[in-house]
Amino acid sequence: MIVKRILPFAKSLIEDHVSSTSIVIDATCGNGLDTYFLAQLVPDGYVYACDIQTTAVHNTLKRINSFNNVEVHQISHDRIMEVIPVKHHQHIDAAMFNLGYLPKGDKTIVTQPDTTLNAINTIFNQLSPEGIIVIVVYPGHPEGKVESEKIEDVLSHFNQDNAHVLKYTFINQKNNPPYVLAIEKRA
């Protein structure tokens, strides 16, 4: 298969940038699917996951209860570095964002452009060389459209000497389909 769907493509980017001992972040743990994926990917490393919603944290904890390499925190993603030990700062190989609202949750609670951009910048500053931030963007709802435009605007101006920025999207789909943005820190 030449073309990958959005979520498999996002995961493949993460897989290409981590080892079994990597430190990684799930910046929007939601129902725990990405946290579970990351925990399996880095069995000798560590996953730091967060979400602002109690339901999301509870769902994630249930899903990852068999792993001992994961911490889940109920905080905004722009504060994730506050709970990551200093020894892991500058050693983060990947971070994953799945923006929008909690699937099967309260659709009035959505990620916000300002906190998302703050989180991206904060995490980028702590990425190891050639580390990656993968962002799945959902512009199909009004708040998601605003967030996607703001994030794209900022990322399109990232200094190319510091990072490669990628956009992966399907251009023949209707209703503002989700897409992937990725930021790879240059060595």
C-alpha positions in Angstrom: 0.0 0.0 0.0 1.5 3.3 -1.1 -1.0 5.6 0.8 -1.6 5.2 4.5 -4.7 6.4 6.3 -4.2 9.4 8.7 -3.8 7.6 12.0 -1.6 4.7 10.7 0.6 7.3 9.0 0.9 9.3 12.2 1.9 6.2 14.1 4.5 5.2 11.5 6.2 8.6 11.9 6.5 7.9 15.6 7.8 4.4 15.0 10.5 5.7 12.8 11.8 8.1 15.5 11.8 6.0 18.7 13.7 3.0 20.1 12.6 0.6 22.9 14.2 2.9 25.5 12.7 6.2 24.3 11.0 8.8 26.4 7.7 9.8 24.7 4.7 12.0 25.3 1.0 11.5 24.6 -0.2 15.1 24.8 -3.9 14.3 24.5 -4.4 10.8 25.9 -8.2 10.7 25.3 -9.4 7.1 25.5 -5.8 5.8 25.9 -5.4 4.3 22.4 -2.3 6.3 21.6 -0.9 5.9 25.1 -1.2 2.1 24.7 0.5 2.2 21.3 3.3 4.3 22.8 3.7 2.0 25.8 4.1 -1.0 23.6 6.6 0.8 21.4 8.9 1.8 24.2 8.8 -1.1 26.7 12.2 -0.1 28.2 11.5 3.6 28.0 8.8 5.8 29.4 5.5 7.4 28.4 4.1 10.6 29.9 0.4 11.1 29.0 -1.9 13.9 29.9 -5.4 15.2 29.3 -7.6 17.9 31.0 -10.6 15.6 31.4 -11.2 13.2 34.2 -13.0 10.8 31.9 -10.0 10.7 29.5 -7.5 10.1 32.3 -9.8 7.3 33.8 -10.2 5.7 30.3 -6.5 5.8 29.7 -5.6 4.3 33.1 -8.0 1.4 32.5 -6.5 0.8 29.1 -2.8 0.8 30.2 -3.2 -0.9 33.5 -0.8 -3.7 32.5 2.1 -1.3 31.8 4.6 -0.1 34.3 6.3 2.4 32.0 3.5 5.0 31.8 2.4 8.0 33.9 -0.9 9.7 33.3 -1.6 13.2 34.5 -4.8 15.3 34.5 -3.2 18.5 33.3 -3.2 20.6 30.2 -0.7 19.6 27.6 1.0 22.9 27.8 2.1 22.0 31.4 3.3 18.4 30.6 7.0 19.3 31.2 6.1 20.2 34.8 5.5 16.5 35.6 8.4 15.0 33.6 11.5 14.6 35.7 14.4 16.9 34.8 16.5 13.9 33.9 14.2 13.2 31.0 14.2 16.8 29.7 16.2 17.1 26.5 15.8 13.3 25.9 12.3 13.2 24.5 12.3 11.4 21.2 8.6 11.8 20.2 5.3 13.4 21.2 1.9 12.7 19.8 -1.2 15.0 19.7 -4.6 14.0 18.7 -6.5 17.3 18.7 -10.2 18.1 19.0 -12.6 16.5 21.4 -12.8 13.3 23.3 -14.4 10.6 21.2 -17.7 9.6 22.7 -17.2 12.4 25.3 -18.3 16.0 25.8 -17.9 17.7 22.4 -18.0 21.1 24.0 -14.5 20.4 25.6 -12.0 20.8 22.8 -8.3 21.5 22.5 -7.5 25.2 22.2 -5.0 26.8 19.8 -3.1 28.8 22.5 -2.5 25.8 24.8 -1.7 23.5 21.9 0.8 25.9 20.4 2.4 26.5 23.9 2.6 22.7 24.3 4.2 22.2 20.9 6.8 24.9 21.5 7.6 23.7 25.0 8.0 20.1 23.9 9.9 21.0 20.8 12.5 22.8 23.0 12.9 19.5 25.0 13.1 17.1 21.9 16.3 15.2 21.3 18.0 15.9 17.9 15.9 14.2 15.2 13.0 13.9 17.6 9.5 14.3 16.3 6.1 15.9 17.3 3.2 14.4 15.4 -0.1 16.2 15.4 -3.4 14.8 14.1 -5.6 17.8 13.3 -9.4 17.7 13.0 -10.7 20.8 11.2 -14.1 19.3 10.6 -15.8 21.1 13.5 -15.8 24.9 14.0 -13.2 25.0 16.9 -11.0 22.5 15.1 -11.0 24.7 12.0 -9.8 27.7 13.9 -7.2 25.6 15.8 -5.9 24.0 12.6 -5.5 27.4 10.8 -3.6 28.9 13.8 -1.3 25.9 14.2 -0.5 25.7 10.5 0.2 29.4 10.4 2.7 29.1 13.2 4.3 25.9 11.9 4.7 27.3 8.4 7.0 29.9 9.9 9.2 27.5 11.9 12.8 28.1 11.1 13.8 25.5 8.6 17.3 25.4 10.1 15.7 24.1 13.3 13.0 21.8 12.0 11.4 20.0 9.1 7.7 20.5 9.1 5.4 18.1 7.1 1.7 18.2 6.3 0.1 14.9 5.2 -3.5 15.3 3.9 -6.0 13.9 1.4 -7.0 16.6 -1.0 -10.0 14.9 -2.5 -12.0 14.3 0.6 -15.1 16.3 1.7 -16.0 18.0 4.9 -12.5 19.1 6.1 -11.0 15.7 6.8 -8.3 15.2 9.5 -4.7 15.5 8.5 -1.2 15.1 10.1 1.3 17.8 10.9 4.8 16.6 11.9 7.8 18.6 13.2 11.1 16.8 13.1 13.9 18.6 15.1 17.1 18.9 13.1 20.3 17.6 14.6 
